[in-house]
Amino acid sequence: MNTPPNSYITVPHTDLQALVAQMGQTVGLPVDKANLLAELLTANDLRGVFSHGTTQMATYARLLRDGILNNQPDVHIAKETPVSVLVDGDGGLGYFASHLATQILIEKAKSQGIAIALTRNHGHFGAAGLYSRMTLPHDLLCFVTSGHQLHLEPGQPIFNAAGGSPMSFSAPAGEEESLVLDFGAMHDLYPNSPHRDEIARLTPGSVFRAIGTGAICQSWGGFLAGVPLDPTRAQRSWEGANQGSLIMAFQIDLFFDAAQFKREMDEYVRAVKKLQPLEGFDECFLPGGVEAVRARTFREQGVPVGPQHQQRLEEVAQELGLLVPWQG
């Protein structure tokens, strides 16, 4: 779970966005792509999704600088039908291919009722919720996932079968906060999780469901995008371009009046807020609700940047000959 750090400095989101854009241009990204990446990463920080926010630029900048990923990708449509599009990322970060694919998908879904987009040949695409949120203003329901290169060997634990397992679902509300479920199915089952063995012992069914969900991510977002199970069969011009993504969306109006659907969603959100929260929590939200509250707060008061977040950005900034806002 992403929770605000206990110790932090407060940094205006505009300063973080400017820093990432500057870093991106310093490692060779065109201005438009550097600005888009900065906007998307800062949007995650604003929602409190710190794991996929500006801290990731420490990794991305080095991958782009060192030629692991293409810093000048020709992101392009490789195949298209009235209801589908395949976007090739040309070895760059996945944000560029997935963002373009979602824009195209939205127009196709609005025209045809339903559409699907696949992206291939790129690196990390970030938080799946970035793309499922793009469909919300258009009265679309959306599903997003991604797969990456696995390295399965005999004798490894079954947990490894699920890969990274990112996915997101979204459903628009009217006056209340829209539902945005954005998660990694294996988050609590990664090797560094202190509770993995206990979870597996107490709730094996939950573990199997998580692995099964991860298998969908890997097959739909990975294999379908040309990422082979066996890494020795991979043919890549850019070493870091080992991921793909899948985005699906369809019109609410195919089945139900969109305005009425959003009114039902509003009632749902309000009813959930009146329920009894889990132990240790003060309020009840549907997925996406607490992130929306944080976004309003952080936009006004600044983003809480914890010590590790600060250190990662300071180190890469120093490597690039730049200053972070709290040092300038």
Rosetta blueprint (number, residue, H / E / L):
1 M L
2 N L
3 T L
4 P L
5 P L
6 N L
7 S L
8 Y L
9 I E
10 T E
11 V E
12 P L
13 H H
14 T H
15 D H
16 L H
17 Q H
18 A H
19 L H
20 V H
21 A H
22 Q H
23 M H
24 G H
25 Q H
26 T H
27 V L
28 G L
29 L L
30 P L
31 V H
32 D H
33 K H
34 A H
35 N H
36 L H
37 L H
38 A H
39 E H
40 L H
41 L H
42 T H
43 A H
44 N H
45 D H
46 L H
47 R L
48 G L
49 V L
50 F H
51 S H
52 H H
53 G L
54 T H
55 T H
56 Q H
57 M H
58 A H
59 T H
60 Y H
61 A H
62 R H
63 L H
64 L H
65 R H
66 D L
67 G L
68 I L
69 L L
70 N L
71 N L
72 Q L
73 P L
74 D L
75 V L
76 H E
77 I E
78 A E
79 K E
80 E E
81 T E
82 P L
83 V L
84 S E
85 V E
86 L E
87 V E
88 D E
89 G L
90 D L
91 G L
92 G L
93 L L
94 G H
95 Y H
96 F H
97 A H
98 S H
99 H H
100 L H
101 A H
102 T H
103 Q H
104 I H
105 L H
106 I H
107 E H
108 K H
109 A H
110 K H
111 S H
112 Q H
113 G L
114 I E
115 A E
116 I E
117 A E
118 L E
119 T E
120 R E
121 N E
122 H E
123 G L
124 H L
125 F L
126 G L
127 A L
128 A L
129 G H
130 L H
131 Y H
132 S H
133 R H
134 M H
135 T H
136 L H
137 P H
138 H H
139 D L
140 L E
141 L E
142 C E
143 F E
144 V E
145 T E
146 S E
147 G E
148 H E
149 Q L
150 L L
151 H L
152 L L
153 E L
154 P L
155 G L
156 Q L
157 P L
158 I H
159 F H
160 N H
161 A H
162 A H
163 G L
164 G L
165 S L
166 P E
167 M E
168 S E
169 F E
170 S E
171 A E
172 P L
173 A L
174 G L
175 E L
176 E L
177 E L
178 S L
179 L E
180 V E
181 L E
182 D E
183 F E
184 G E
185 A L
186 M L
187 H H
188 D H
189 L H
190 Y L
191 P L
192 N L
193 S L
194 P L
195 H L
196 R H
197 D H
198 E H
199 I H
200 A H
201 R H
202 L H
203 T L
204 P H
205 G H
206 S H
207 V H
208 F H
209 R H
210 A H
211 I H
212 G H
213 T H
214 G H
215 A H
216 I H
217 C H
218 Q H
219 S H
220 W H
221 G H
222 G L
223 F H
224 L H
225 A H
226 G L
227 V L
228 P L
229 L L
230 D L
231 P H
232 T H
233 R H
234 A L
235 Q L
236 R L
237 S L
238 W L
239 E L
240 G L
241 A L
242 N L
243 Q E
244 G E
245 S E
246 L E
247 I E
248 M E
249 A E
250 F E
251 Q E
252 I H
253 D H
254 L H
255 F L
256 F L
257 D L
258 A H
259 A H
260 Q H
261 F H
262 K H
263 R H
264 E H
265 M H
266 D H
267 E H
268 Y H
269 V H
270 R H
271 A H
272 V H
273 K H
274 K L
275 L L
276 Q L
277 P L
278 L L
279 E L
280 G L
281 F L
282 D L
283 E L
284 C L
285 F L
286 L L
287 P L
288 G L
289 G H
290 V H
291 E H
292 A H
293 V H
294 R H
295 A H
296 R H
297 T H
298 F H
299 R H
300 E H
301 Q H
302 G L
303 V E
304 P E
305 V E
306 G L
307 P H
308 Q H
309 H H
310 Q H
311 Q H
312 R H
313 L H
314 E H
315 E H
316 V H
317 A H
318 Q H
319 E H
320 L H
321 G L
322 L L
323 L L
324 V L
325 P L
326 W L
327 Q L
328 G L
